[in-house]
């Protein structure tokens, strides 16, 4: 084996894991709005729970795809908590809108 001098490999730049959290929040926003618009009032809450379950699975999938072990639980928890709050606020808005007579 011969010596090739002082060649070095470039350091791999880690991916920004916060992007995955924002993607999950965006999907939860779109899912909550879609459920609020396209689902009848009496079926809105069960479908909101189904959408939230899908967001939880998506959160794990996105963070596993990133492949970073450091802060995994924090990122998954942040994306799930943010999604829950976002979907709750949107659900509250649709609930208040349902109380207003047309």
C-alpha positions as CSV (number, residue, x, y, z in Angstrom):
1,X,0.0,0.0,0.0
2,X,1.4,3.3,-0.9
3,X,1.0,6.7,0.8
4,X,-1.2,9.2,-1.2
5,X,-0.1,12.3,0.6
6,X,-2.3,14.4,2.8
7,X,-5.6,13.9,1.0
8,X,-8.6,14.3,3.1
9,X,-12.3,13.6,2.6
10,X,-14.7,16.5,2.8
11,X,-16.8,16.4,5.9
12,X,-20.4,15.4,5.3
13,X,-22.8,18.3,6.0
14,X,-25.6,17.1,8.2
15,X,-29.1,17.7,7.0
16,X,-31.2,20.2,8.8
17,X,-33.6,18.2,10.9
18,X,-35.8,21.1,11.7
19,X,-37.0,21.0,8.1
20,X,-38.7,17.7,8.9
21,X,-40.5,19.2,11.8
22,X,-41.9,22.0,9.6
23,X,-42.9,19.6,6.9
24,X,-45.0,17.6,9.5
25,X,-46.6,20.8,10.7
26,X,-47.5,21.8,7.2
27,X,-49.0,18.4,6.5
28,X,-51.0,18.6,9.7
29,X,-52.3,22.0,8.8
30,X,-53.4,20.8,5.3
31,X,-55.0,17.7,6.8
32,X,-56.9,19.7,9.4
33,X,-58.2,22.2,6.8
34,X,-59.1,19.4,4.4
35,X,-61.0,17.5,7.2
36,X,-62.8,20.7,8.2
37,X,-63.9,21.5,4.7
38,X,-64.7,18.2,3.2
39,X,-66.1,16.2,6.1
40,X,-69.6,16.7,7.5
41,X,-69.9,18.2,11.0
42,X,-70.9,15.0,12.8
43,X,-67.9,13.1,11.4
44,X,-65.3,15.9,11.8
45,X,-63.8,14.8,15.2
46,X,-63.3,11.1,14.3
47,X,-61.6,12.1,11.0
48,X,-59.5,14.7,12.8
49,X,-58.2,11.9,15.1
50,X,-57.5,9.7,12.1
51,X,-55.6,12.6,10.5
52,X,-53.6,13.1,13.7
53,X,-52.7,9.4,13.8
54,X,-51.4,9.8,10.3
55,X,-49.4,12.8,11.3
56,X,-47.8,10.8,14.2
57,X,-46.8,8.1,11.8
58,X,-45.5,10.7,9.3
59,X,-43.5,12.3,12.1
60,X,-41.7,9.1,12.9
61,X,-41.1,8.3,9.2
62,X,-39.6,11.7,8.4
63,X,-37.3,11.7,11.4
64,X,-36.1,8.1,10.7
65,X,-35.5,9.1,7.1
66,X,-33.2,11.9,8.2
67,X,-31.1,9.3,10.0
68,X,-29.8,11.6,12.8
69,X,-29.8,9.9,16.2
70,X,-29.0,13.0,18.2
71,X,-32.2,14.7,19.3
72,X,-34.5,12.2,17.7
73,X,-37.0,12.2,20.6
74,X,-37.0,15.9,20.9
75,X,-37.7,16.4,17.1
76,X,-40.4,13.8,17.1
77,X,-42.0,15.2,20.2
78,X,-41.8,18.8,18.8
79,X,-43.4,17.8,15.6
80,X,-46.2,15.9,17.2
81,X,-46.8,18.6,19.9
82,X,-46.8,21.3,17.3
83,X,-49.1,19.3,15.0
84,X,-51.5,18.7,17.9
85,X,-51.7,22.3,18.8
86,X,-52.1,23.4,15.2
87,X,-54.9,20.9,14.6
88,X,-56.5,21.8,17.9
89,X,-56.6,25.5,17.0
90,X,-58.0,24.7,13.5
91,X,-60.6,22.3,15.0
92,X,-61.6,25.0,17.5
93,X,-62.1,27.4,14.7
94,X,-64.3,25.0,12.8
95,X,-66.2,24.3,16.0
96,X,-66.9,27.9,16.6
97,X,-67.9,28.4,13.0
98,X,-70.4,25.5,13.4
99,X,-72.1,27.4,16.3
100,X,-72.8,30.4,14.2
101,X,-76.3,30.1,12.6
102,X,-76.5,30.5,8.8
